[in-house]
Amino acid sequence: MARSSACCAAGPSWTGRTCRSSSSTSPCPIRLPRWPTASPSVSPPCGRSAAAACASPPPTRTRPPVLDPNYFGEEEDVRAVLSGIATARRIAWSSALAEWGIEEVGPGLDAVDDQSIGDYAKKHFGSYCHPVGTCAMGEDEVSVVDSELRVRGLDGLRVADASVIPSIPSNNTNATVYAIAERAADLLRRR
Ligand SMILES: Cc1cc2nc3c(=O)[nH]c(=O)nc-3n(C[C@H](O)[C@H](O)[C@H](O)COP(=O)(O)OP(=O)(O)OC[C@H]3O[C@@H](n4cnc5c(N)ncnc54)[C@H](O)[C@@H]3O)c2cc1C
């Protein structure tokens, strides 16, 4: 089982009255130009996912590898959501935003205790699509690539994409992949 970082979970919290839904899994129908939303995300998550790339029988084009994102497998990730939603509510209910007509879409005003907010997150939060780390970089012998992107045990092969990032960065991953690509180009030029 290759260990990798699960996609960050993101989900709805509150929105201005111009938007009916801010869920990452049900697109927001924008009806008016202003649609402020707040959607806490667990980034980076503490939970680690698993990809059965070396399963037996091995994955094929018609039998894809089994991926277990393990969302909210760690209690700390649930606590991060609770904190995020509390912060979103504090901002939404501030006097500065009073005239914006803020309405909470989810988890909803009935959800006041940690248990119901956590249950809501587990049921409704979706992927932020930032999986990384199936070929994690590191200096120990279980790391797939070293700090110069070279695959251990093989000559002349480097990996330069999101799979080498050892854990999900707290920024978005696309720019990080660009930085890795630039670094790979520098390494190859220097060779
Ligand atoms: C829906 C979605 C939304 C996202 N939104 C954001 C965002 O807003 N901001 C952000 O920073 N990041 C975002 N990300 C994450 C970001 O897109 C990825 O982290 C990044 O693209 C990863 O780069 P990569 O080069 O590792 O992989 P990819 O960009 O997935 O590139 C892999 C490439 O390999 C090709 N390929 C696959 N198999 C083969 C094969 N057998 N032979 C030849 N080629 C092959 C694919 O066609 C693809 O072009 C999003 C991801 C998704 C899925």
The ligand as an SDF file (V2000), in Angstrom:
LIG
                    3D

 53 58  0  0  0  0  0  0  0  0999 V2000
  -11.1000   19.2770  -10.3290 C   0  0  0  0  0  0  0  0  0  0  0  0
   -9.7550   19.8010   -9.8840 C   0  0  0  0  0  0  0  0  0  0  0  0
   -9.6380   21.1150   -9.5290 C   0  0  0  0  0  0  0  0  0  0  0  0
   -8.4140   21.6170   -9.0910 C   0  0  0  0  0  0  0  0  0  0  0  0
   -8.3160   22.9420   -8.7920 N   0  0  0  0  0  0  0  0  0  0  0  0
   -7.1180   23.4400   -8.4420 C   0  0  0  0  0  0  0  0  0  0  0  0
   -6.9670   24.8400   -8.2100 C   0  0  0  0  0  0  0  0  0  0  0  0
   -7.9080   25.6220   -8.3050 O   0  0  0  0  0  0  0  0  0  0  0  0
   -5.7430   25.2950   -7.8560 N   0  0  0  0  0  0  0  0  0  0  0  0
   -4.6670   24.4630   -7.7190 C   0  0  0  0  0  0  0  0  0  0  0  0
   -3.5740   24.9300   -7.3920 O   0  0  0  0  0  0  0  0  0  0  0  0
   -4.7860   23.1380   -7.9420 N   0  0  0  0  0  0  0  0  0  0  0  0
   -5.9770   22.6110   -8.3220 C   0  0  0  0  0  0  0  0  0  0  0  0
   -6.1040   21.2700   -8.5470 N   0  0  0  0  0  0  0  0  0  0  0  0
   -4.9360   20.4090   -8.3230 C   0  0  0  0  0  0  0  0  0  0  0  0
   -3.9410   20.4900   -9.4780 C   0  0  0  0  0  0  0  0  0  0  0  0
   -4.6500   20.4670  -10.7060 O   0  0  0  0  0  0  0  0  0  0  0  0
   -3.0050   19.2790   -9.3830 C   0  0  0  0  0  0  0  0  0  0  0  0
   -2.3560   19.2550   -8.1120 O   0  0  0  0  0  0  0  0  0  0  0  0
   -1.9290   19.3310  -10.4590 C   0  0  0  0  0  0  0  0  0  0  0  0
   -2.5050   19.4230  -11.7510 O   0  0  0  0  0  0  0  0  0  0  0  0
   -1.0860   18.0830  -10.3980 C   0  0  0  0  0  0  0  0  0  0  0  0
   -0.1380   18.1430  -11.4440 O   0  0  0  0  0  0  0  0  0  0  0  0
    0.5400   16.8280  -11.9810 P   0  0  0  0  0  0  0  0  0  0  0  0
    1.4730   17.2590  -13.0650 O   0  0  0  0  0  0  0  0  0  0  0  0
    1.0820   16.0500  -10.8440 O   0  0  0  0  0  0  0  0  0  0  0  0
   -0.6410   15.9300  -12.5710 O   0  0  0  0  0  0  0  0  0  0  0  0
   -1.7150   16.2760  -13.7970 P   0  0  0  0  0  0  0  0  0  0  0  0
   -1.8700   17.7480  -13.8820 O   0  0  0  0  0  0  0  0  0  0  0  0
   -2.8350   15.3940  -13.4640 O   0  0  0  0  0  0  0  0  0  0  0  0
   -0.9110   15.7960  -15.0470 O   0  0  0  0  0  0  0  0  0  0  0  0
   -0.7870   14.4310  -15.3850 C   0  0  0  0  0  0  0  0  0  0  0  0
   -0.7140   14.3700  -16.8890 C   0  0  0  0  0  0  0  0  0  0  0  0
   -0.3430   13.0410  -17.2880 O   0  0  0  0  0  0  0  0  0  0  0  0
   -1.1570   12.6420  -18.3630 C   0  0  0  0  0  0  0  0  0  0  0  0
   -1.1740   11.1780  -18.3570 N   0  0  0  0  0  0  0  0  0  0  0  0
   -1.7900   10.3510  -17.4780 C   0  0  0  0  0  0  0  0  0  0  0  0
   -1.5510    9.0730  -17.8000 N   0  0  0  0  0  0  0  0  0  0  0  0
   -0.7820    9.0920  -18.8930 C   0  0  0  0  0  0  0  0  0  0  0  0
   -0.2090    8.0780  -19.6680 C   0  0  0  0  0  0  0  0  0  0  0  0
   -0.3910    6.7760  -19.4240 N   0  0  0  0  0  0  0  0  0  0  0  0
    0.5440    8.4500  -20.7240 N   0  0  0  0  0  0  0  0  0  0  0  0
    0.7520    9.7620  -21.0010 C   0  0  0  0  0  0  0  0  0  0  0  0
    0.2400   10.7750  -20.2730 N   0  0  0  0  0  0  0  0  0  0  0  0
   -0.5350   10.4360  -19.2430 C   0  0  0  0  0  0  0  0  0  0  0  0
   -2.5020   13.2760  -18.0750 C   0  0  0  0  0  0  0  0  0  0  0  0
   -3.2660   13.3770  -19.2480 O   0  0  0  0  0  0  0  0  0  0  0  0
   -2.0690   14.6390  -17.5430 C   0  0  0  0  0  0  0  0  0  0  0  0
   -1.8850   15.5810  -18.5840 O   0  0  0  0  0  0  0  0  0  0  0  0
   -7.3010   20.7550   -8.9860 C   0  0  0  0  0  0  0  0  0  0  0  0
   -7.4170   19.4130   -9.3620 C   0  0  0  0  0  0  0  0  0  0  0  0
   -8.6370   18.9410   -9.8140 C   0  0  0  0  0  0  0  0  0  0  0  0
   -8.7310   17.4850  -10.2380 C   0  0  0  0  0  0  0  0  0  0  0  0
  1  2  1  0
  2  3  1  0
  2 52  2  0
  3  4  2  0
  4  5  1  0
  4 50  1  0
  5  6  2  0
  6  7  1  0
  6 13  1  0
  7  8  2  0
  7  9  1  0
  9 10  1  0
 10 11  2  0
 10 12  1  0
 12 13  2  0
 13 14  1  0
 14 15  1  0
 14 50  1  0
 15 16  1  0
 16 17  1  0
 16 18  1  0
 18 19  1  0
 18 20  1  0
 20 21  1  0
 20 22  1  0
 22 23  1  0
 23 24  1  0
 24 25  2  0
 24 26  1  0
 24 27  1  0
 27 28  1  0
 28 29  2  0
 28 30  1  0
 28 31  1  0
 31 32  1  0
 32 33  1  0
 33 34  1  0
 33 48  1  0
 34 35  1  0
 35 36  1  0
 35 46  1  0
 36 37  1  0
 36 45  1  0
 37 38  2  0
 38 39  1  0
 39 40  1  0
 39 45  2  0
 40 41  1  0
 40 42  2  0
 42 43  1  0
 43 44  2  0
 44 45  1  0
 46 47  1  0
 46 48  1  0
 48 49  1  0
 50 51  2  0
 51 52  1  0
 52 53  1  0
M  END
$$$$
